[in-house]
Amino acid sequence: MTLTSQESDAACIQRGPAELTPVWSALAAKRQPPSIFLTPEWIAVARAHEPTQPITLAVGDRGIAALAREADGTITFAGGKLTDEQDVVASPGDEAAVAASVARWIASERPTRVRLEYVPDDRPTLDAFTTTLAEAGYRVTRAQQTVSPVLDLPDSYEMYVQSLAKKARHELRRKVRRLETAGAASFRFASDAERATVLDRFFALHRLSRGDKAGFMTLDVERFFRDVAAALAPLDRLRLGVLSFDGADAAVLFGFTLGRVIALYNAAYDPGLASLSVGIVSHAWAIREAIASGYATYDLLRGDEPYKYDLGAHDRWLARLDAERR
């Protein structure tokens, strides 16, 4: 059942995040595809690391919007730059009504500016916001912002390899053979007992990085990653993929799982082994393990790095909306 405008407006109220956690978690799990970035656990960590005023709206029991008010009054989705996907959370079929209700609530607050980022372009959210805010007197602009490549997983790893373009398939097999010939190589998802050690290795490898990646892992960013891991691990939603080479952990993938989706959030590799392609092989073997575990999607998240397309991913667009009061 879809909410009417009057029903959704009447139900749109501010609530405390803690009291909403059970219904919030249930709504996030129903979403297709599910996204870890829309769960209450992720938002709680993100909010702890962003200097904004939190606003949590409940639209009856059918939808939730985690928002933030910035220092200049701009209203955004909560999460900040380290949150790869932002959106309302709603029962299937109610997304447009929930988004419209949230947009009307925002308009009633009369902020000078509304800025929504990293919203999936294939969802009804931005259409609802565009129409509702324009009707409320806002000048609205909307544009595609970035891609978020995703890989649909087949029933077997061999089917996956065969699905790649001829050149990509040849290159992947060549790189795997080269690594296996050079030494003892294996891949695993870290156990709970070794999580702390693997996390430490992840940060250490990051700080060995070169180029643009070299300065990414500041102490503040490390604290964020550690807080995310601490929040998601007890729910069995953290996945740390580890490629070992000759007895040392040479690559660590920092990822999440929710439903049948496994998502890669970040990765770190030993730059001394770059010639052995430990990065691309670690992804290939993570995909192999994901297929064996019954996952349907390997989500490579934001960014158009070439390796994602070498792995066979296809683009999913995220979009941005800016609205200014006339």
C-alpha positions as CSV (number, residue, x, y, z in Angstrom):
1,M,0.0,0.0,0.0
2,T,1.4,3.4,-0.9
3,L,0.9,6.4,1.3
4,T,-1.2,9.3,0.1
5,S,0.3,12.8,0.4
6,Q,-1.9,13.6,3.5
7,E,-1.2,10.3,5.2
8,S,2.6,10.6,4.6
9,D,2.7,14.2,5.7
10,A,0.8,13.4,8.9
11,A,3.2,10.6,9.8
12,C,6.4,12.4,9.1
13,I,7.8,13.3,12.5
14,Q,11.2,13.6,14.1
15,R,12.2,10.6,16.3
16,G,15.2,9.5,18.2
17,P,17.4,7.1,16.2
18,A,17.6,4.5,19.0
19,E,13.9,4.0,19.3
20,L,13.7,3.5,15.5
21,T,16.4,0.9,15.2
22,P,14.2,-2.2,15.0
23,V,11.9,-0.8,12.2
24,W,14.8,0.9,10.5
25,S,16.8,-2.3,10.4
26,A,13.8,-4.2,9.0
27,L,13.2,-1.6,6.3
28,A,16.9,-1.6,5.3
29,A,16.9,-5.4,5.0
30,K,13.8,-5.3,2.7
31,R,15.3,-2.8,0.2
32,Q,16.5,-4.3,-3.1
33,P,19.3,-4.1,-3.5
34,P,20.1,-3.7,0.2
35,S,22.8,-1.2,1.1
36,I,24.8,-1.2,4.3
37,F,25.0,2.6,4.1
38,L,21.3,2.9,4.8
39,T,21.4,0.9,8.0
40,P,21.1,2.5,11.5
41,E,24.5,1.1,12.5
42,W,26.3,2.7,9.6
43,I,24.5,6.0,10.1
44,A,25.4,6.1,13.8
45,V,29.1,5.8,13.0
46,A,28.9,8.3,10.2
47,R,27.1,10.8,12.4
48,A,29.7,10.4,15.1
49,H,32.4,11.5,12.6
50,E,30.6,14.5,11.0
51,P,30.1,17.9,12.6
52,T,26.4,18.3,11.7
53,Q,23.1,18.4,13.5
54,P,21.3,15.1,13.1
55,I,17.7,14.9,12.1
56,T,15.9,11.5,11.9
57,L,12.4,11.4,10.4
58,A,9.9,8.6,10.6
59,V,7.2,8.3,8.0
60,G,4.8,6.1,9.9
61,D,6.2,2.6,10.0
62,R,6.9,2.7,6.2
63,G,9.9,4.9,5.9
64,I,12.8,6.7,7.6
65,A,15.1,9.5,6.5
66,A,18.4,10.2,8.2
67,L,19.2,13.8,7.5
68,A,21.7,16.4,8.7
69,R,21.7,20.1,9.1
70,E,25.0,21.8,8.3
71,A,26.3,24.9,10.0
72,D,24.9,27.2,7.3
73,G,21.5,25.6,7.6
74,T,21.8,23.4,4.5
75,I,19.9,20.1,4.8
76,T,21.5,17.0,3.4
77,F,21.2,13.2,3.9
78,A,23.3,12.1,6.8
79,G,26.5,10.2,6.2
80,G,29.0,12.6,4.7
81,K,31.6,12.0,2.0
82,L,32.6,8.6,3.4
83,T,29.1,7.2,2.8
84,D,28.9,5.8,-0.7
85,E,25.1,5.7,-1.1
86,Q,22.5,8.0,0.4
87,D,18.7,7.7,0.2
88,V,15.5,7.4,2.2
89,V,14.7,3.9,3.6
90,A,11.2,2.7,2.8
91,S,9.1,-0.3,2.3
92,P,9.1,-1.6,-1.3
93,G,6.6,0.4,-3.3
94,D,6.5,3.3,-0.8
95,E,9.8,4.9,-1.8
96,A,8.3,7.8,-3.8
97,A,5.6,8.6,-1.2
98,V,8.1,8.5,1.6
99,A,10.6,10.7,-0.3
100,A,7.8,13.2,-1.1
101,S,6.8,13.3,2.5
102,V,10.4,14.0,3.6
103,A,10.7,16.7,1.0
104,R,7.6,18.4,2.2
105,W,8.9,18.3,5.8
106,I,12.2,19.9,4.6
107,A,10.3,22.6,2.7
108,S,8.3,23.4,5.9
109,E,11.6,24.1,7.7
110,R,12.4,26.6,4.9
111,P,16.2,26.0,4.6
112,T,17.9,28.2,2.1
113,R,19.5,25.2,0.5
114,V,19.0,21.5,0.2
115,R,21.8,19.3,-1.1
116,L,21.4,15.5,-1.7
117,E,24.4,13.6,-2.9
118,Y,25.2,10.0,-4.0
119,V,21.5,9.0,-4.5
120,P,20.9,6.1,-6.9
121,D,19.7,7.5,-10.1
122,D,17.4,4.5,-10.7
123,R,15.4,5.1,-7.5
124,P,12.3,7.3,-7.3
125,T,13.7,9.5,-4.6
126,L,15.1,12.4,-6.6
127,D,12.1,12.6,-8.9
128,A,9.9,13.0,-5.8
129,F,12.2,15.6,-4.2
130,T,12.5,17.5,-7.5
131,T,8.7,17.8,-7.9
132,T,7.9,18.5,-4.3
133,L,10.6,21.1,-3.7
134,A,9.9,22.8,-7.0
135,E,6.2,23.1,-6.0
136,A,7.3,24.5,-2.6
137,G,9.2,27.3,-4.5
138,Y,12.7,26.0,-4.7
139,R,14.9,26.2,-7.7
140,V,16.0,22.6,-8.3
141,T,18.9,21.3,-10.3
142,R,19.8,17.6,-10.7
143,A,22.7,15.9,-12.4
144,Q,24.5,12.5,-12.5
145,Q,27.3,12.7,-10.1
146,T,29.4,9.5,-10.3
147,V,29.3,5.8,-11.2
148,S,29.1,3.0,-8.7
149,P,30.0,-0.2,-10.7
150,V,28.4,-3.5,-9.7
151,L,28.9,-7.1,-10.8
152,D,26.1,-9.6,-11.0
153,L,27.4,-13.0,-9.9
154,P,26.6,-16.2,-11.8
155,D,26.3,-19.6,-10.3
156,S,29.9,-20.6,-10.5
157,Y,33.4,-19.0,-10.7
158,E,34.1,-20.6,-14.1
159,M,30.9,-19.1,-15.4
160,Y,32.0,-15.7,-14.1
161,V,35.4,-16.0,-15.8
162,Q,33.8,-17.1,-19.1
163,S,31.5,-14.1,-18.9
164,L,34.4,-11.7,-19.2
165,A,35.4,-10.2,-22.5
166,K,38.1,-12.2,-24.2
167,K,41.0,-9.9,-23.4
168,A,39.9,-9.4,-19.8
169,R,39.5,-13.2,-19.3
170,H,43.0,-13.8,-20.8
171,E,44.6,-11.1,-18.6
172,L,42.9,-12.4,-15.4
173,R,44.0,-16.0,-16.0
174,R,47.5,-14.8,-16.8
175,K,47.8,-12.7,-13.7
176,V,46.5,-15.5,-11.5
177,R,49.0,-18.0,-13.0
178,R,51.9,-15.6,-12.6
179,L,51.1,-15.1,-8.9
180,E,50.7,-18.8,-8.2
181,T,53.9,-19.6,-10.0
182,A,55.9,-16.9,-8.1
183,G,55.1,-18.3,-4.7
184,A,52.5,-19.8,-2.3
185,A,49.3,-17.7,-2.6
186,S,45.9,-18.1,-1.0
187,F,42.8,-16.1,-0.1
188,R,40.5,-16.1,2.9
189,F,37.9,-14.0,4.6
190,A,39.3,-13.2,8.1
191,S,37.9,-15.0,11.1
192,D,36.6,-13.0,14.1
193,A,39.7,-14.2,16.1
194,E,42.1,-12.6,13.6
195,R,40.1,-9.4,12.8
196,A,42.2,-7.1,15.0
197,T,45.5,-8.3,13.4
198,V,44.1,-8.1,9.9
199,L,42.8,-4.6,10.5
200,D,46.2,-3.5,11.7
201,R,47.7,-5.0,8.5
202,F,45.2,-3.1,6.4
203,F,46.2,0.2,7.9
204,A,49.9,-0.6,7.6
205,L,49.5,-1.5,3.9
206,H,47.6,1.6,3.3
207,R,50.4,3.7,4.7
208,L,52.8,2.0,2.3
209,S,50.7,3.2,-0.6
210,R,52.0,5.6,-3.3
211,G,50.5,8.3,-5.4
212,D,47.0,9.7,-4.6
213,K,46.3,6.9,-2.1
214,A,49.4,7.7,0.0
215,G,47.8,10.4,2.2
216,F,44.3,8.9,2.5
217,M,44.7,7.0,5.7
218,T,44.9,9.7,8.3
219,L,44.4,9.0,11.9
220,D,40.9,10.4,11.7
221,V,40.1,8.1,8.8
222,E,41.6,5.1,10.6
223,R,39.3,5.8,13.6
224,F,36.3,5.9,11.3
225,F,37.3,2.5,9.7
226,R,37.8,1.0,13.2
227,D,34.5,2.3,14.4
228,V,32.7,0.9,11.3
229,A,34.4,-2.5,11.9
230,A,33.4,-2.5,15.6
231,A,29.8,-1.7,14.7
232,L,29.4,-4.2,11.9
233,A,31.4,-7.2,13.0
234,P,29.0,-8.2,15.8
235,L,26.2,-8.3,13.2
236,D,28.3,-10.5,10.9
237,R,28.3,-7.8,8.3
238,L,32.1,-7.0,8.1
239,R,34.1,-8.9,5.5
240,L,37.9,-8.6,5.5
241,G,39.3,-10.4,2.5
242,V,43.0,-11.4,2.8
243,L,45.4,-12.5,0.1
244,S,48.5,-14.1,1.6
245,F,51.7,-14.6,-0.4
246,D,54.6,-16.6,0.9
247,G,53.3,-16.4,4.4
248,A,52.6,-12.7,4.6
249,D,49.3,-10.9,4.1
250,A,49.9,-9.0,0.9
251,A,46.4,-7.5,0.3
252,V,43.4,-6.7,2.5
253,L,39.9,-5.9,1.2
254,F,37.7,-4.0,3.6
255,G,34.1,-4.9,2.7
256,F,30.5,-5.4,4.0
257,T,27.7,-7.8,3.4
258,L,24.0,-7.4,3.7
259,G,21.5,-9.9,2.3
260,R,23.0,-11.4,-0.9
261,V,25.2,-8.4,-1.6
262,I,28.9,-8.2,-0.7
263,A,30.4,-4.7,-1.2
264,L,34.0,-3.7,-1.4
265,Y,34.6,-0.4,0.4
266,N,38.3,-0.1,0.4
267,A,41.5,-2.1,-0.2
268,A,45.2,-2.0,0.5
269,Y,48.1,-3.9,-1.1
270,D,51.8,-4.4,-0.7
271,P,53.3,-2.0,-3.3
272,G,56.4,-4.2,-3.4
273,L,54.2,-6.9,-5.0
274,A,52.6,-4.7,-7.6
275,S,54.3,-6.6,-10.4
276,L,52.4,-9.7,-9.3
277,S,49.0,-8.0,-9.5
278,V,48.0,-8.9,-6.0
279,G,45.2,-6.3,-6.2
280,I,43.3,-7.7,-9.1
281,V,43.9,-11.3,-8.1
282,S,42.6,-10.6,-4.6
283,H,39.3,-9.3,-6.1
284,A,39.0,-12.3,-8.4
285,W,39.5,-14.7,-5.5
286,A,37.0,-12.6,-3.4
287,I,34.5,-13.0,-6.2
288,R,35.2,-16.7,-6.3
289,E,34.5,-17.0,-2.5
290,A,31.4,-14.8,-2.8
291,I,30.0,-17.1,-5.5
292,A,30.7,-20.2,-3.4
293,S,29.0,-18.5,-0.5
294,G,25.8,-17.8,-2.5
295,Y,26.1,-14.1,-2.9
296,A,24.3,-12.6,-5.9
297,T,26.1,-9.2,-6.2
298,Y,29.7,-8.0,-5.8
299,D,29.3,-4.2,-5.4
300,L,32.5,-2.2,-6.2
301,L,30.9,1.0,-5.0
302,R,31.8,4.6,-6.1
303,G,34.5,5.4,-8.6
304,D,35.3,4.5,-12.2
305,E,38.7,2.9,-11.6
306,P,39.7,0.7,-14.6
307,Y,40.1,-2.5,-12.6
308,K,36.4,-2.6,-11.9
309,Y,35.6,-2.9,-15.5
310,D,38.4,-5.4,-16.0
311,L,36.5,-7.5,-13.5
312,G,33.3,-7.2,-15.6
313,A,31.3,-4.6,-13.6
314,H,28.7,-2.5,-15.2
315,D,27.8,1.1,-14.2
316,R,25.1,2.2,-11.8
317,W,24.8,5.9,-11.6
318,L,24.6,8.0,-8.4
319,A,23.1,11.5,-8.8
320,R,23.1,14.8,-6.9
321,L,20.3,17.3,-6.3
322,D,20.7,21.0,-5.3
323,A,17.7,23.1,-4.4
324,E,17.8,26.8,-3.4
325,R,14.8,28.8,-2.0
326,R,13.7,31.4,-4.4
